Amino acid sequence: MPVFYIINQSGLLKQYYSVKNALSHVNEMDPVIYSVSLRNAKTFLSYDEANQIIVSRKLFGCFIINENGIQQNG
């Protein structure tokens, strides 16, 4: 089963879209959190699910990669 991540990359530093508590539901009012640790990254089961977060949260300068680190395009 493929896994997708939202990342933000500044130079060589790759930051993964994350949440404070994986058990809590992220709502629109929560601040956007990025982590340099893959362990804290939020995983998505589909490209569309990850893309929906990017659109709904109005995230800029980020893109979606798969579990192999390859950038995905719709």
N, C-alpha and C positions, 0 to 999 in steps of 0.2 A: 504494500500500500504506500503510495507516494506521500511525502510530507513536504510542506512548503513553509518558508519563512519570509517575513518582511524585514528587509535590512536597509540601513542607512550607512553609506560609506563616505568617509571624509579622509581623503588620501589613502593611506594603507590601513587605517583603522576601520574595521567592519563592526557595526553595532546592530544588534538584533532587537526587533520590536518585542517588548516584554510586558509583563504585568506584575504588580506588587505581590499579589497572592493568586496563584493559579486556580484556587478554588472559588475566588470571588468573580462576579460578573463585571466586566468592564463596561461602564456606561459612558455616555457622551461627555459628562462633566469631569471625568478622571483625566489627569494630565497624561500626555504621551510619555511613555517610559522606554528607553533603549538600554540594553545591556551589552557589554562586550563579551559576556559569557554565553555560549550556546546553551548551557544548562538552564539558564533563566529565560530562554527564548520561548515565545508563544508559537506553537505549531498550528498549522492549518491543514486540513485534509484535502483541500482543493485550491486551485489557482483562484477560482471565482470567490471562494470564501475570504481569502487573503485580500483580493482586489476590492471586495466590498468594504473591508475595514479601511483600506486606503482612501476610498471615496467618501465613506461616511464620516471618518475622522479628519478628512481634508489633510492628509499627510503629504508633505512635499519632500522631494529629494530622496525618495526611497524607491526600492524595487523589490520584486519577488524572486527568490531563488528556490530550487528544489533541494532535496537532501544531499545531492552531490555537489552543491555550490554553483550550479549552472543557472544563469539568469533565465527567467521564464517570461514569455510574451504571450498573453491571452491566447 
